[in-house]
Amino acid sequence: MLNFYLFDDQKAQDWCPFTLTRPAGELTLGCMSMRERGELFWGGQCLGYITSQSLHHFDEPDTPSVVEAEDITSDEPLILFLSRAVPDLSDHDSAIISRLHLDTSPKTLLMDGETVGWFLPRGFSGPENLDLLNPSHSPKAFPVLQLSGSVLHDLWDLVLENGKQIGRDLNAMSFSQPEASPLLPDGVTCLGDHLISIREDVNMDPRVHLDSTLGPIFISPGVRIHAFTHIAGPAFIGPGTRLLGGYMKNFTAGSGCKLRGEISNSVIMDYTNKAHDGYLGNSYLGSWVNLGALTTNSDLKNNYGEIKVSTPKGLVNTGNQKLGIFVGDHVKTGIGSLLPAGCVIGCGTNIFGGGMSPSEIPAFSWGTCDKLGEYELPAFLEMTNKVMSRRGLSLTSKAEQLLITAWDDTHLQRITKVNPSLQ
């Protein structure tokens, strides 16, 4: 048995706005989270995250806790694996991994030319001495073990790589699929030669169209698809999600979402709603987001220039002409909100009043696009519990403390954004 842990290096911790409230391994790419892909690759459950201290209270169902490197025991062989790594789920490395169980010497794990972690044999001491924030800076004293896969570098890679990753994931995961196209309900049509996999308890109205010409389509258990929904692959639709109509292509939808309108080249995490018309393109939405009616984002500048995105390192030119928005957990937008290309909206923000928003909105902001203030913490927590209770869920005490910590940590950023004279 291998004890498997994920760690966020400095690059991963800078994937704001999402890493304010969750480890990078809990971000979705393709058909699963980064953690779930690592678990399939290494053949075991992730036992914990080594990441920012501010995420100490991270607490979501069926996810590992945040731990300290010095608290990890050496009673079993240990894998420390970078959360930005995207391993190849084919069986190419299975023989290598199986031999690690018997190995008695530490190894540096390399993928796509980068250090993505270490294997440490039973009884090895000192994993806390490895440079987890900058793994490539750690001493290369160990023999190298080459692994197949790729490494994400920037936040927007989660968007740019998602469609291709859906295909890779579905090819590698062992689903029981019929060779021919599935038997479709009356009035549902399909097109294309890629896989269309429809799991149990899926309810589709007549006049739904499934187009797998450009990639596979996977529809999870309990999905409800209303009439006049056109799905073009590659697409992954998570359990219990409802598609309410519209044209949706090259996208991942998490569990329990409600989606309508035009969606293109985007990732939408669990319990997020876009239940009305409006365009969402080349974008990434966190969990518990609600986009008001006709909320629309741009993903192309009028001058066809390259999109810039605000990061903890400053404004960065992504080198991409097509790129949308990045919306943190628990964000709410009012009707008619317009979001510019490259817009980053921090966790817990509530904007309303319509109009074009700024390209950067600090976490826990409240107000209209031209007059943003601070979202009072008690009001935010009350609203969050109200929203979650509608899905039969609630904040645990740990999860609430995580949001309180995030609010405290971003207070100065909000104040100086609203009042630059305080900088």
Kinemage of the C-alpha trace (Angstrom):
@kinemage 1
@onewidth
@group {chain A} dominant
@subgroup {mainchain}
@vectorlist {calphas} color= white
{ca met a 1} P 0.000 0.000 0.000
{ca leu a 2} L 1.221 3.529 -0.834
{ca asn a 3} L 0.322 6.457 1.390
{ca phe a 4} L -0.644 9.131 -1.133
{ca tyr a 5} L -0.717 12.902 -0.406
{ca leu a 6} L -1.204 15.867 -2.715
{ca phe a 7} L 0.681 19.136 -2.261
{ca asp a 8} L 0.088 22.614 -3.664
{ca asp a 9} L 3.292 24.355 -4.686
{ca gln a 10} L 3.429 28.147 -4.911
{ca lys a 11} L 2.101 28.159 -8.481
{ca ala a 12} L -0.924 26.109 -7.456
{ca gln a 13} L -1.568 28.265 -4.384
{ca asp a 14} L -1.636 31.286 -6.721
{ca trp a 15} L -4.610 29.898 -8.670
{ca cys a 16} L -6.906 32.581 -7.299
{ca pro a 17} L -9.827 33.067 -6.861
{ca phe a 18} L -10.346 29.343 -6.317
{ca thr a 19} L -7.496 28.508 -3.931
{ca leu a 20} L -8.802 31.002 -1.407
{ca thr a 21} L -11.396 28.385 -0.421
{ca arg a 22} L -10.104 25.010 -1.646
{ca pro a 23} L -6.877 23.143 -2.420
{ca ala a 24} L -5.989 23.101 -6.111
{ca gly a 25} L -6.531 19.345 -6.126
{ca glu a 26} L -10.246 19.923 -5.603
{ca leu a 27} L -10.551 21.802 -8.896
{ca thr a 28} L -12.248 20.011 -11.782
{ca leu a 29} L -10.555 19.231 -15.084
{ca gly a 30} L -12.202 17.017 -17.669
{ca cys a 31} L -14.400 14.408 -15.983
{ca met a 32} L -13.046 14.616 -12.438
{ca ser a 33} L -11.094 16.619 -9.912
{ca met a 34} L -7.321 16.732 -10.010
{ca arg a 35} L -7.347 14.653 -6.806
{ca glu a 36} L -9.613 11.960 -8.228
{ca arg a 37} L -7.341 11.571 -11.236
{ca gly a 38} L -4.334 11.215 -8.929
{ca glu a 39} L -6.164 8.571 -6.905
{ca leu a 40} L -6.910 6.547 -10.028
{ca phe a 41} L -3.311 6.873 -11.196
{ca trp a 42} L -1.731 5.823 -7.898
{ca gly a 43} L -4.400 3.261 -7.046
{ca gly a 44} L -5.318 4.589 -3.620
{ca gln a 45} L -7.176 7.256 -1.696
{ca cys a 46} L -5.498 10.608 -1.112
{ca leu a 47} L -4.899 10.860 2.639
{ca gly a 48} L -4.458 14.624 2.837
{ca tyr a 49} L -3.444 17.929 1.299
{ca ile a 50} L -0.298 19.872 2.071
{ca thr a 51} L -1.157 23.438 1.155
{ca ser a 52} L -1.642 26.955 2.506
{ca gln a 53} L -2.289 27.274 6.243
{ca ser a 54} L -5.329 29.408 5.439
{ca leu a 55} L -7.059 26.250 4.163
{ca his a 56} L -6.614 24.393 7.442
{ca his a 57} L -10.411 24.317 7.946
{ca phe a 58} L -11.240 23.058 4.451
{ca asp a 59} L -14.124 20.625 4.891
{ca glu a 60} L -16.254 19.154 2.102
{ca pro a 61} L -17.903 15.719 1.904
{ca asp a 62} L -15.673 12.870 0.736
{ca thr a 63} L -12.540 14.999 0.521
{ca pro a 64} L -9.243 14.695 2.444
{ca ser a 65} L -8.239 17.157 5.126
{ca val a 66} L -5.365 19.615 5.055
{ca val a 67} L -2.340 18.267 6.963
{ca glu a 68} L 1.161 19.353 7.957
{ca ala a 69} L 4.123 17.734 6.211
{ca glu a 70} L 5.807 16.997 9.540
{ca asp a 71} L 2.746 15.036 10.712
{ca ile a 72} L 2.958 12.498 7.883
{ca thr a 73} L 4.088 9.103 9.151
{ca ser a 74} L 6.596 6.822 7.427
{ca asp a 75} L 4.938 3.519 8.362
{ca glu a 76} L 4.171 2.839 4.684
{ca pro a 77} L 5.813 3.898 1.403
{ca leu a 78} L 4.852 7.494 0.650
{ca ile a 79} L 3.882 9.389 -2.513
{ca leu a 80} L 3.982 13.196 -2.422
{ca phe a 81} L 2.374 14.358 -5.660
{ca leu a 82} L 1.938 17.818 -7.159
{ca ser a 83} L -1.699 18.896 -7.506
{ca arg a 84} L -0.987 20.580 -10.886
{ca ala a 85} L 0.139 17.295 -12.432
{ca val a 86} L -2.239 15.558 -14.852
{ca pro a 87} L -1.133 11.922 -15.047
{ca asp a 88} L -1.897 9.720 -18.027
{ca leu a 89} L -4.582 7.271 -16.898
{ca ser a 90} L -3.672 4.625 -19.437
{ca asp a 91} L -1.836 1.556 -18.138
{ca his a 92} L 1.517 2.843 -19.438
{ca asp a 93} L 2.917 3.382 -15.927
{ca ser a 94} L 1.134 0.558 -14.088
{ca ala a 95} L 4.215 -1.686 -13.990
{ca ile a 96} L 6.367 1.140 -12.627
{ca ile a 97} L 3.841 1.927 -9.912
{ca ser a 98} L 3.460 -1.695 -8.863
{ca arg a 99} L 7.251 -2.007 -8.419
{ca leu a 100} L 7.318 0.985 -6.088
{ca his a 101} L 5.693 -1.107 -3.375
{ca leu a 102} L 8.921 -3.102 -3.136
{ca asp a 103} L 11.364 -0.239 -3.677
{ca thr a 104} L 13.643 0.735 -0.803
{ca ser a 105} L 15.222 3.870 -2.256
{ca pro a 106} L 13.620 7.334 -2.623
{ca lys a 107} L 12.790 8.651 -6.078
{ca thr a 108} L 12.174 12.060 -7.644
{ca leu a 109} L 9.043 11.941 -9.807
{ca leu a 110} L 9.333 13.679 -13.174
{ca met a 111} L 6.508 14.400 -15.604
{ca asp a 112} L 6.769 16.379 -18.812
{ca gly a 113} L 10.271 17.491 -17.761
{ca glu a 114} L 9.192 18.849 -14.357
{ca thr a 115} L 9.525 17.623 -10.788
{ca val a 116} L 6.011 16.601 -9.692
{ca gly a 117} L 6.811 14.944 -6.381
{ca trp a 118} L 8.655 12.146 -4.654
{ca phe a 119} L 8.410 8.516 -3.702
{ca leu a 120} L 9.765 7.882 -0.191
{ca pro a 121} L 10.173 4.285 1.053
{ca arg a 122} L 8.904 3.017 4.385
{ca gly a 123} L 10.878 4.459 7.278
{ca phe a 124} L 12.225 7.432 5.330
{ca ser a 125} L 12.543 10.498 7.531
{ca gly a 126} L 12.407 14.154 6.657
{ca pro a 127} L 9.696 14.751 4.005
{ca glu a 128} L 9.237 18.185 5.571
{ca asn a 129} L 12.743 19.079 4.329
{ca leu a 130} L 11.655 18.826 0.691
{ca asp a 131} L 10.821 22.126 -1.002
{ca leu a 132} L 7.107 21.647 -1.618
{ca leu a 133} L 6.584 25.268 -2.614
{ca asn a 134} L 9.230 25.035 -5.345
{ca pro a 135} L 9.723 21.333 -6.047
{ca ser a 136} L 12.190 21.947 -8.870
{ca his a 137} L 14.489 23.667 -6.326
{ca ser a 138} L 14.785 20.569 -4.126
{ca pro a 139} L 18.135 18.768 -4.270
{ca lys a 140} L 18.213 16.234 -7.114
{ca ala a 141} L 19.932 13.645 -4.936
{ca phe a 142} L 17.376 10.912 -5.670
{ca pro a 143} L 17.171 8.737 -8.781
{ca val a 144} L 14.554 9.964 -11.251
{ca leu a 145} L 11.334 8.133 -12.036
{ca gln a 146} L 9.724 9.280 -15.301
{ca leu a 147} L 5.911 9.356 -15.374
{ca ser a 148} L 3.641 10.012 -18.335
{ca gly a 149} L 1.289 12.977 -18.342
{ca ser a 150} L 1.364 16.757 -18.405
{ca val a 151} L 1.629 19.628 -15.927
{ca leu a 152} L -0.662 22.659 -15.785
{ca his a 153} L 1.116 25.965 -15.252
{ca asp a 154} L -1.466 28.735 -15.226
{ca leu a 155} L -5.010 29.074 -13.962
{ca trp a 156} L -6.362 29.379 -17.501
{ca asp a 157} L -4.880 26.012 -18.445
{ca leu a 158} L -7.889 24.536 -16.615
{ca val a 159} L -10.070 26.061 -19.326
{ca leu a 160} L -7.806 25.573 -22.329
{ca glu a 161} L -7.135 21.882 -21.626
{ca asn a 162} L -10.593 20.843 -20.437
{ca gly a 163} L -12.132 19.651 -23.703
{ca lys a 164} L -9.160 17.478 -24.600
{ca gln a 165} L -9.046 16.095 -21.058
{ca ile a 166} L -12.687 14.986 -21.221
{ca gly a 167} L -11.755 12.737 -24.131
{ca arg a 168} L -8.654 11.382 -22.382
{ca asp a 169} L -10.569 10.667 -19.173
{ca leu a 170} L -13.437 8.881 -20.887
{ca asn a 171} L -11.015 6.789 -22.940
{ca ala a 172} L -9.157 5.685 -19.832
{ca met a 173} L -11.943 5.180 -17.306
{ca ser a 174} L -13.528 1.734 -17.236
{ca phe a 175} L -17.194 2.404 -17.956
{ca ser a 176} L -19.469 -0.394 -19.118
{ca gln a 177} L -20.524 1.055 -22.446
{ca pro a 178} L -22.396 -0.445 -25.355
{ca glu a 179} L -20.456 -0.460 -28.604
{ca ala a 180} L -23.381 0.971 -30.543
{ca ser a 181} L -25.203 4.234 -29.869
{ca pro a 182} L -27.461 3.993 -26.809
{ca leu a 183} L -31.195 3.486 -27.117
{ca leu a 184} L -32.599 7.009 -26.937
{ca pro a 185} L -36.028 8.098 -25.728
{ca asp a 186} L -38.558 8.975 -28.390
{ca gly a 187} L -37.881 12.382 -29.909
{ca val a 188} L -34.211 12.535 -28.769
{ca thr a 189} L -31.755 12.629 -31.666
{ca cys a 190} L -28.015 12.016 -31.904
{ca leu a 191} L -25.198 12.596 -34.379
{ca gly a 192} L -21.512 11.716 -34.548
{ca asp a 193} L -19.201 8.744 -34.049
{ca his a 194} L -17.640 9.472 -30.641
{ca leu a 195} L -18.930 7.792 -27.499
{ca ile a 196} L -22.315 8.847 -26.123
{ca ser a 197} L -22.691 7.294 -22.665
{ca ile a 198} L -25.991 7.712 -20.836
{ca arg a 199} L -26.049 6.324 -17.300
{ca glu a 200} L -29.013 5.132 -15.272
{ca asp a 201} L -31.950 7.314 -14.231
{ca val a 202} L -31.349 9.954 -16.930
{ca asn a 203} L -34.517 11.746 -18.040
{ca met a 204} L -34.505 13.467 -21.455
{ca asp a 205} L -37.419 15.254 -23.114
{ca pro a 206} L -38.181 15.019 -26.830
{ca arg a 207} L -36.302 17.579 -28.952
{ca val a 208} L -33.012 17.043 -27.113
{ca his a 209} L -30.078 16.665 -29.534
{ca leu a 210} L -26.739 14.993 -28.739
{ca asp a 211} L -23.874 15.713 -31.156
{ca ser a 212} L -20.677 13.702 -30.640
{ca thr a 213} L -19.098 14.717 -33.945
{ca leu a 214} L -16.181 16.517 -32.249
{ca gly a 215} L -15.948 14.587 -28.989
{ca pro a 216} L -17.624 12.181 -26.548
{ca ile a 217} L -20.613 12.945 -24.338
{ca phe a 218} L -21.015 11.453 -20.866
{ca ile a 219} L -24.292 11.949 -18.989
{ca ser a 220} L -24.129 10.924 -15.317
{ca pro a 221} L -26.887 9.292 -13.234
{ca gly a 222} L -29.884 11.402 -12.279
{ca val a 223} L -29.391 14.055 -14.976
{ca arg a 224} L -32.540 15.789 -16.285
{ca ile a 225} L -32.380 17.343 -19.781
{ca his a 226} L -35.257 19.530 -20.924
{ca ala a 227} L -36.507 20.033 -24.465
{ca phe a 228} L -34.548 22.242 -26.878
{ca thr a 229} L -31.192 21.420 -25.308
{ca his a 230} L -28.427 20.858 -27.873
{ca ile a 231} L -25.291 19.221 -26.422
{ca ala a 232} L -22.138 19.073 -28.541
{ca gly a 233} L -19.185 17.046 -27.263
{ca pro a 234} L -16.790 16.810 -25.714
{ca ala a 235} L -19.085 17.138 -22.707
{ca phe a 236} L -19.294 15.726 -19.189
{ca ile a 237} L -22.484 16.290 -17.178
{ca gly a 238} L -22.303 15.446 -13.468
{ca pro a 239} L -24.872 13.602 -11.335
{ca gly a 240} L -28.195 15.288 -10.670
{ca thr a 241} L -27.551 18.259 -12.963
{ca arg a 242} L -30.453 19.788 -14.914
{ca leu a 243} L -30.029 21.242 -18.401
{ca leu a 244} L -32.922 23.589 -19.051
{ca gly a 245} L -32.445 24.365 -22.746
{ca gly a 246} L -29.877 26.032 -24.977
{ca tyr a 247} L -26.757 25.255 -26.973
{ca met a 248} L -23.958 23.780 -24.856
{ca lys a 249} L -20.653 22.580 -26.283
{ca asn a 250} L -17.236 21.487 -25.037
{ca phe a 251} L -18.022 21.835 -21.339
{ca thr a 252} L -17.881 20.133 -17.956
{ca ala a 253} L -20.756 20.502 -15.502
{ca gly a 254} L -20.416 19.298 -11.927
{ca ser a 255} L -23.056 17.742 -9.684
{ca gly a 256} L -26.352 19.418 -8.866
{ca cys a 257} L -26.097 22.290 -11.362
{ca lys a 258} L -28.959 24.045 -13.188
{ca leu a 259} L -27.891 25.347 -16.599
{ca arg a 260} L -29.542 27.151 -19.485
{ca gly a 261} L -28.503 29.252 -22.467
{ca glu a 262} L -25.314 29.251 -24.511
{ca ile a 263} L -22.328 27.578 -22.841
{ca ser a 264} L -19.035 27.045 -24.656
{ca asn a 265} L -15.585 25.754 -23.642
{ca ser a 266} L -16.231 26.117 -19.911
{ca val a 267} L -15.975 24.316 -16.573
{ca ile a 268} L -18.767 24.630 -14.015
{ca met a 269} L -18.273 23.146 -10.559
{ca asp a 270} L -20.854 21.605 -8.206
{ca tyr a 271} L -24.133 23.285 -7.202
{ca thr a 272} L -23.667 26.215 -9.556
{ca asn a 273} L -26.652 27.729 -11.362
{ca lys a 274} L -26.907 29.460 -14.698
{ca ala a 275} L -30.632 28.895 -14.993
{ca his a 276} L -31.398 31.682 -17.480
{ca asp a 277} L -30.331 32.857 -20.917
{ca gly a 278} L -26.969 34.535 -21.379
{ca tyr a 279} L -23.561 33.554 -22.741
{ca leu a 280} L -20.861 31.735 -20.768
{ca gly a 281} L -17.735 31.043 -22.770
{ca asn a 282} L -14.112 29.967 -22.197
{ca ser a 283} L -14.650 30.356 -18.453
{ca tyr a 284} L -14.320 28.603 -15.106
{ca leu a 285} L -16.970 28.840 -12.383
{ca gly a 286} L -16.493 27.634 -8.802
{ca ser a 287} L -19.096 25.957 -6.593
{ca trp a 288} L -22.305 27.553 -5.303
{ca val a 289} L -22.231 30.304 -7.946
{ca asn a 290} L -25.500 31.792 -9.177
{ca leu a 291} L -25.542 33.829 -12.391
{ca gly a 292} L -28.621 36.043 -12.661
{ca ala a 293} L -30.756 36.232 -15.800
{ca leu a 294} L -28.900 37.475 -18.879
{ca thr a 295} L -25.544 37.535 -17.104
{ca thr a 296} L -23.088 37.380 -20.000
{ca asn a 297} L -19.328 37.311 -20.311
{ca ser a 298} L -17.007 38.423 -23.077
{ca asp a 299} L -14.219 36.103 -24.188
{ca leu a 300} L -12.859 38.174 -27.078
{ca lys a 301} L -11.622 41.763 -27.034
{ca asn a 302} L -12.960 44.204 -29.626
{ca asn a 303} L -9.418 44.725 -30.919
{ca tyr a 304} L -8.756 40.957 -30.982
{ca gly a 305} L -5.868 41.491 -28.579
{ca glu a 306} L -4.523 38.984 -26.073
{ca ile a 307} L -6.442 38.631 -22.800
{ca lys a 308} L -4.822 39.771 -19.549
{ca val a 309} L -5.763 38.283 -16.166
{ca ser a 310} L -5.153 39.631 -12.674
{ca thr a 311} L -3.136 37.200 -10.528
{ca pro a 312} L -1.361 37.402 -7.151
{ca lys a 313} L 1.780 38.216 -9.187
{ca gly a 314} L 0.050 41.133 -10.931
{ca leu a 315} L -1.614 41.540 -14.326
{ca val a 316} L -0.453 38.744 -16.648
{ca asn a 317} L -0.799 38.542 -20.416
{ca thr a 318} L -2.143 35.043 -21.030
{ca gly a 319} L -1.123 35.033 -24.709
{ca asn a 320} L -4.658 33.904 -25.585
{ca gln a 321} L -7.085 35.732 -27.801
{ca lys a 322} L -10.109 33.768 -26.510
{ca leu a 323} L -10.541 33.616 -22.744
{ca gly a 324} L -13.483 34.343 -20.471
{ca ile a 325} L -13.973 34.749 -16.728
{ca phe a 326} L -12.868 33.107 -13.464
{ca val a 327} L -15.522 33.141 -10.757
{ca gly a 328} L -14.800 31.994 -7.194
{ca asp a 329} L -17.057 29.984 -4.898
{ca his a 330} L -20.309 31.491 -3.544
{ca val a 331} L -20.452 34.362 -6.079
{ca lys a 332} L -23.834 35.804 -7.058
{ca thr a 333} L -24.568 38.126 -9.996
{ca gly a 334} L -27.742 40.128 -10.556
{ca ile a 335} L -29.730 40.293 -13.770
{ca gly a 336} L -28.033 41.853 -16.743
{ca ser a 337} L -24.513 41.640 -15.336
{ca leu a 338} L -21.829 42.018 -18.019
{ca leu a 339} L -18.400 40.525 -17.328
{ca pro a 340} L -15.347 41.458 -19.442
{ca ala a 341} L -12.865 38.992 -20.886
{ca gly a 342} L -10.296 37.971 -18.281
{ca cys a 343} L -12.507 39.083 -15.381
{ca val a 344} L -11.640 37.559 -11.981
{ca ile a 345} L -14.365 37.623 -9.316
{ca gly a 346} L -13.346 36.686 -5.785
{ca cys a 347} L -15.216 34.276 -3.515
{ca gly a 348} L -18.388 35.449 -1.796
{ca thr a 349} L -19.006 38.460 -4.027
{ca asn a 350} L -22.531 39.714 -4.733
{ca ile a 351} L -22.829 42.174 -7.631
{ca phe a 352} L -26.051 43.582 -9.050
{ca gly a 353} L -27.500 46.537 -10.938
{ca gly a 354} L -26.415 45.454 -14.415
{ca gly a 355} L -23.719 47.075 -16.508
{ca met a 356} L -20.091 46.176 -17.197
{ca ser a 357} L -18.163 45.003 -14.156
{ca pro a 358} L -14.507 45.783 -13.385
{ca ser a 359} L -11.998 43.220 -14.626
{ca glu a 360} L -10.991 42.405 -11.028
{ca ile a 361} L -13.417 42.189 -8.102
{ca pro a 362} L -11.992 41.376 -4.651
{ca ala a 363} L -13.464 38.554 -2.591
{ca phe a 364} L -16.559 39.333 -0.503
{ca ser a 365} L -17.429 42.487 -2.421
{ca trp a 366} L -21.001 43.789 -2.451
{ca gly a 367} L -22.757 46.355 -4.609
{ca thr a 368} L -23.149 47.620 -8.135
{ca cys a 369} L -20.427 47.405 -10.734
{ca asp a 370} L -19.521 51.081 -10.328
{ca lys a 371} L -19.870 51.192 -6.533
{ca leu a 372} L -18.529 48.151 -4.717
{ca gly a 373} L -18.289 47.898 -0.959
{ca glu a 374} L -17.698 45.086 1.500
{ca tyr a 375} L -20.080 42.181 2.009
{ca glu a 376} L -20.766 42.108 5.753
{ca leu a 377} L -19.605 38.737 7.096
{ca pro a 378} L -22.778 37.864 9.125
{ca ala a 379} L -24.983 38.664 6.117
{ca phe a 380} L -22.797 36.573 3.813
{ca leu a 381} L -22.847 33.552 6.145
{ca glu a 382} L -26.608 33.836 6.582
{ca met a 383} L -27.106 33.933 2.812
{ca thr a 384} L -24.748 30.984 2.274
{ca asn a 385} L -26.598 28.796 4.761
{ca lys a 386} L -29.895 29.787 3.153
{ca val a 387} L -28.644 28.829 -0.316
{ca met a 388} L -27.183 25.510 0.851
{ca ser a 389} L -30.311 24.582 2.801
{ca arg a 390} L -32.251 24.669 -0.485
{ca arg a 391} L -30.141 21.647 -1.512
{ca gly a 392} L -30.511 19.928 1.857
{ca leu a 393} L -26.975 20.902 2.894
{ca ser a 394} L -25.404 23.271 5.400
{ca leu a 395} L -22.021 24.661 6.372
{ca thr a 396} L -20.114 22.592 8.880
{ca ser a 397} L -18.415 24.506 11.671
{ca lys a 398} L -15.050 23.909 9.960
{ca ala a 399} L -16.312 25.091 6.570
{ca glu a 400} L -17.751 28.204 8.178
{ca gln a 401} L -14.416 28.926 9.849
{ca leu a 402} L -12.707 28.542 6.461
{ca leu a 403} L -14.944 31.286 5.017
{ca ile a 404} L -14.379 33.496 8.062
{ca thr a 405} L -10.615 33.107 7.596
{ca ala a 406} L -10.945 33.909 3.884
{ca trp a 407} L -13.005 37.022 4.702
{ca asp a 408} L -10.406 38.202 7.236
{ca asp a 409} L -7.482 37.500 4.900
{ca thr a 410} L -9.002 39.561 2.066
{ca his a 411} L -10.350 42.475 4.119
{ca leu a 412} L -7.418 44.802 3.389
{ca gln a 413} L -7.554 43.992 -0.332
{ca arg a 414} L -11.216 45.036 -0.451
{ca ile a 415} L -10.704 48.229 1.499
{ca thr a 416} L -7.784 49.400 -0.638
{ca lys a 417} L -9.616 48.506 -3.843
{ca val a 418} L -12.599 50.636 -2.847
{ca asn a 419} L -10.439 53.362 -1.269
{ca pro a 420} L -7.070 53.480 -3.093
{ca ser a 421} L -5.921 56.309 -0.799
{ca leu a 422} L -5.581 53.719 1.972
{ca gln a 423} L -2.869 51.803 0.084
